[in-house]
Amino acid sequence: MSPICGVVAHVVTQHTREIGIRMALGARQQDVLGLFLRHGLVLTGAGLIVGLAASGALMRVMSALLYGVGPLDPLTYVATAAAMLLVGLAATVVPARHALAVNPVAALRAE
């Protein structure tokens, strides 16, 4: 389980009552799904920004380790960022879909 998946799963667990209230008051499933997808994608975006900044700062060290790729190869940076964004999205979708399965009545009685 990726760290993002674990964090979003924990957030879903902590907000079960809130999810139940939202759904009982008529929130659409897309709204609940979007709430947790945004949370996961914000975490993924923050990680991408920090990672790209760190790789830019460590460019001189990394250039000795790269073979056939320049230290400022934009295709590598874009492809890696896109792959990490897709992994973050996939890791966020699983727990976010679990939020949709919350029974509003059971969630309100849980605590």
NUMARTI-229348 format. One line per 3 residues: number of its first residue (from 0); for each residue x, z, y of N, C-alpha, C. Coordinates in nm, 3 decimals. Each point is the difference from the previous one (the first is absolute). Example, Ala and Ser with C-alpha at 12.3 -4.5 7.8 and 13.67 -1.06 7.14 Angstrom:
0	1.319:0.780:-0.569:-0.089:0.000:0.119:0.090:0.000:0.120 | -0.035:-0.072:0.105:0.082:0.006:0.119:-0.077:0.073:0.109
end
This chain:
0	0.085:0.000:-0.117:-0.085:0.000:0.117:0.090:0.000:0.124 | -0.029:-0.091:0.090:0.081:-0.009:0.121:-0.034:0.116:0.094 | 0.092:0.034:0.089:-0.029:0.109:0.094:-0.122:-0.027:0.087
3	-0.021:-0.124:0.040:-0.116:-0.032:0.083:-0.128:0.023:-0.079 | 0.000:-0.042:-0.126:-0.117:0.021:-0.085:-0.028:0.148:-0.016 | 0.103:0.080:-0.017:-0.016:0.144:-0.013:-0.053:0.064:0.127
6	0.051:-0.044:0.115:-0.045:0.057:0.127:-0.146:-0.035:0.025 | -0.037:-0.126:-0.020:-0.139:-0.040:0.023:-0.092:0.066:-0.101 | 0.043:0.015:-0.125:-0.082:0.070:-0.099:-0.021:0.146:0.041
9	0.103:0.062:0.054:-0.013:0.138:0.047:-0.097:0.008:0.118 | 0.009:-0.095:0.092:-0.091:-0.003:0.115:-0.143:-0.019:-0.047 | -0.022:-0.088:-0.098:-0.135:-0.021:-0.054:-0.052:0.129:-0.061
12	0.084:0.070:-0.075:-0.041:0.125:-0.063:-0.033:0.106:0.105 | 0.081:0.008:0.104:-0.023:0.100:0.105:-0.125:-0.030:0.083 | -0.038:-0.125:0.008:-0.113:-0.039:0.085:-0.124:-0.037:-0.081
15	-0.012:0.052:-0.122:-0.115:-0.033:-0.084:-0.130:0.042:0.067 | -0.002:0.116:0.060:-0.121:0.047:0.067:-0.036:-0.089:0.118 | 0.101:-0.038:0.078:-0.024:-0.089:0.114:-0.053:-0.135:-0.047
18	0.056:-0.052:-0.107:-0.046:-0.127:-0.056:-0.146:0.012:-0.042 | -0.033:0.111:-0.065:-0.138:0.023:-0.043:-0.095:0.005:0.118 | 0.040:0.067:0.106:-0.085:0.009:0.120:-0.017:-0.138:0.062
21	0.109:-0.074:0.012:-0.008:-0.134:0.058:-0.093:-0.089:-0.081 | 0.013:0.005:-0.132:-0.083:-0.085:-0.085:-0.145:0.046:0.002 | -0.022:0.131:0.007:-0.137:0.051:0.005:-0.068:-0.039:0.131
24	0.078:-0.014:0.107:-0.056:-0.039:0.129:-0.010:-0.151:0.016 | 0.039:-0.074:-0.103:-0.020:-0.144:0.001:0.121:-0.085:0.029 | 0.118:0.055:-0.013:0.120:-0.082:0.021:0.009:-0.107:-0.109
27	0.040:-0.118:0.041:0.015:-0.108:-0.097:0.129:0.022:-0.079 | 0.003:-0.057:-0.119:0.120:0.014:-0.083:0.121:-0.064:0.066 | -0.021:-0.109:0.074:0.111:-0.065:0.069:0.060:0.092:0.105
30	-0.084:0.083:0.065:0.050:0.092:0.101:0.089:0.107:-0.063 | -0.045:0.054:-0.113:0.078:0.105:-0.069:0.129:-0.060:-0.055 | -0.010:-0.119:-0.057:0.119:-0.067:-0.053:0.099:-0.029:0.112
33	-0.051:-0.049:0.113:0.086:-0.032:0.114:0.071:0.122:0.056 | -0.068:0.114:-0.004:0.060:0.124:0.051:0.130:0.033:-0.075 | -0.004:-0.010:-0.131:0.117:0.035:-0.080:0.102:-0.114:-0.006
36	-0.047:-0.124:0.008:0.093:-0.112:0.005:0.082:0.005:0.129 | -0.064:0.032:0.112:0.074:0.013:0.126:0.106:0.110:-0.010 | -0.037:0.112:-0.061:0.095:0.111:-0.014:0.123:-0.044:-0.080
39	-0.024:-0.066:-0.113:0.111:-0.046:-0.083:0.084:-0.106:0.067 | -0.064:-0.091:0.073:0.075:-0.106:0.066:0.078:0.052:0.120 | -0.048:0.105:0.065:0.078:0.062:0.108:0.128:0.060:-0.059
42	-0.013:0.068:-0.114:0.118:0.056:-0.066:0.098:-0.110:-0.041 | -0.055:-0.108:-0.055:0.084:-0.112:-0.042:0.069:-0.064:0.120 | -0.073:-0.019:0.108:0.057:-0.059:0.121:0.110:0.087:0.058
45	-0.021:0.131:0.001:0.104:0.091:0.050:0.125:-0.010:-0.087 | -0.020:-0.007:-0.130:0.114:-0.014:-0.091:0.073:-0.132:0.020 | -0.075:-0.107:0.025:0.064:-0.130:0.026:0.081:0.003:0.128
48	-0.054:0.061:0.104:0.073:0.007:0.127:0.129:0.079:-0.015 | -0.009:0.115:-0.067:0.120:0.082:-0.021:0.100:-0.074:-0.088 | -0.049:-0.066:-0.104:0.089:-0.073:-0.090:0.068:-0.117:0.066
51	-0.074:-0.075:0.081:0.060:-0.113:0.070:0.101:0.047:0.104 | -0.031:0.109:0.068:0.095:0.055:0.097:0.127:0.050:-0.069 | -0.017:0.067:-0.113:0.117:0.050:-0.074:0.084:-0.114:-0.054
54	-0.066:-0.105:-0.051:0.078:-0.112:-0.053:0.072:-0.074:0.113 | -0.061:-0.007:0.119:0.069:-0.060:0.113:0.119:0.082:0.043 | -0.015:0.132:-0.004:0.110:0.089:0.039:0.115:-0.003:-0.101
57	-0.034:-0.019:-0.126:0.102:0.000:-0.105:0.045:-0.142:-0.038 | -0.023:-0.094:0.089:0.027:-0.140:-0.028:0.146:-0.025:-0.036 | 0.093:0.061:0.068:0.142:-0.024:-0.027:0.040:0.050:-0.139
60	-0.052:0.114:-0.038:0.030:0.053:-0.134:-0.063:-0.088:-0.106 | -0.123:-0.043:0.024:-0.071:-0.081:-0.099:0.060:-0.139:-0.014 | 0.062:-0.054:0.105:0.054:-0.135:-0.007:0.108:-0.012:-0.107
63	0.071:0.105:-0.027:0.102:-0.002:-0.107:-0.064:0.001:-0.137 | -0.125:0.046:-0.011:-0.067:0.008:-0.130:-0.085:-0.122:-0.032 | -0.024:-0.087:0.099:-0.086:-0.115:-0.020:0.079:-0.121:-0.045
66	-0.059:-0.076:-0.089:0.065:-0.122:-0.048:-0.091:-0.118:0.029 | 0.044:-0.091:0.079:-0.076:-0.122:0.029:-0.111:0.020:0.102 | -0.006:0.116:0.061:-0.104:0.028:0.100:0.070:0.065:0.119
69	-0.030:-0.049:0.118:0.058:0.058:0.120:-0.069:0.132:0.033 | 0.065:0.087:0.076:-0.058:0.130:0.032:-0.121:-0.010:0.091 | -0.018:-0.112:0.069:-0.116:-0.018:0.087:-0.090:-0.112:-0.050
72	-0.012:-0.017:-0.129:-0.083:-0.105:-0.058:-0.147:0.035:0.019 | -0.071:-0.071:0.088:-0.140:0.036:0.028:-0.092:-0.019:-0.120 | 0.028:-0.097:-0.085:-0.084:-0.022:-0.117:0.003:0.122:-0.092
75	0.115:0.060:-0.017:0.013:0.118:-0.085:-0.078:0.117:0.059 | 0.012:0.020:0.130:-0.071:0.110:0.065:-0.152:-0.020:-0.009 | -0.046:-0.121:0.027:-0.144:-0.029:-0.002:-0.054:0.011:-0.143
78	0.072:-0.055:-0.095:-0.046:0.004:-0.140:-0.005:0.143:-0.052 | 0.101:0.079:0.033:0.003:0.140:-0.044:-0.110:0.080:0.066 | -0.021:-0.020:0.129:-0.106:0.072:0.071:-0.137:-0.039:-0.054
81	-0.020:-0.129:-0.028:-0.128:-0.045:-0.056:-0.024:0.058:-0.138 | 0.105:0.004:-0.082:-0.014:0.057:-0.134:-0.033:0.149:0.007 | 0.066:0.073:0.089:-0.028:0.143:0.015:-0.140:0.024:0.054
84	-0.046:-0.088:0.089:-0.136:0.012:0.053:-0.103:-0.022:-0.110 | 0.025:-0.097:-0.087:-0.091:-0.023:-0.113:0.001:0.116:-0.098 | 0.116:0.056:-0.026:0.008:0.116:-0.089:-0.073:0.119:0.062
87	0.018:0.020:0.129:-0.069:0.109:0.069:-0.150:-0.020:-0.003 | -0.047:-0.123:0.018:-0.143:-0.029:-0.006:-0.055:0.026:-0.139 | 0.072:-0.046:-0.101:-0.044:0.023:-0.139:-0.002:0.148:-0.034
90	0.099:0.075:0.049:0.005:0.143:-0.028:-0.107:0.076:0.076 | -0.052:-0.058:0.106:-0.105:0.065:0.078:-0.138:-0.031:-0.054 | -0.018:-0.118:-0.057:-0.131:-0.042:-0.048:-0.051:0.088:-0.113
93	0.087:0.040:-0.090:-0.044:0.078:-0.117:-0.066:0.131:0.041 | 0.065:0.088:0.076:-0.069:0.123:0.038:-0.115:-0.023:0.099 | 0.009:-0.104:0.081:-0.108:-0.028:0.094:-0.126:-0.041:-0.074
96	0.015:-0.072:-0.109:-0.119:-0.037:-0.080:-0.058:0.122:-0.070 | 0.082:0.099:-0.030:-0.052:0.124:-0.058:-0.089:0.073:0.101 | 0.029:-0.018:0.127:-0.083:0.062:0.103:-0.141:-0.057:-0.002
99	-0.014:-0.124:-0.041:-0.132:-0.062:-0.006:-0.086:0.055:-0.113 | 0.065:0.057:-0.101:-0.074:0.051:-0.115:-0.051:0.142:0.022 | 0.024:0.057:0.117:-0.043:0.137:0.027:-0.151:0.005:0.009
102	-0.060:0.088:-0.078:-0.144:0.023:0.006:-0.026:0.095:0.117 | -0.079:-0.041:0.098:-0.019:0.084:0.118:-0.055:0.140:-0.033 | -0.093:0.008:-0.092:-0.059:0.130:-0.035:0.102:0.090:-0.065
105	0.077:-0.056:-0.095:0.103:0.080:-0.067:0.110:0.042:0.098 | 0.034:-0.088:0.094:0.104:0.032:0.098:-0.044:0.113:0.090 | -0.126:0.002:0.037:-0.050:0.107:0.088:-0.012:0.132:-0.072
108	-0.023:-0.004:-0.130:-0.009:0.124:-0.079:0.136:0.050:-0.046 | 0.103:-0.083:0.007:0.131:0.033:-0.055:0.062:0.125:0.059 | -0.021:0.023:0.127:0.066:0.115:0.063:-0.103:0.103:0.021
end
